[in-house]
């Protein structure tokens, strides 16, 4: 349970830090001048996409660990 809570807190801290970094870097970015994709590439979008990828990796790792724990508990 502690591992899950630490993962959640880690992702939240990541989202806050990356949003602040992307907001400062992307405000003067050349992508703002692109007519087609300039409006879609925002700090919120960039943070959401990267945080989603991190959530996916965490879910896969925890799924692997849960499976191992379930097998050990079943064997006991």
Buried (B, 14 or more C-beta within 10 A) or exposed (E): EEEEEEBEEEBEEBBEEBBEEBBEEBEEEEEEEEEEEEEEBBBEEBBBEBBEEBBEEBEEEEEEEEEEEEEEEEEE
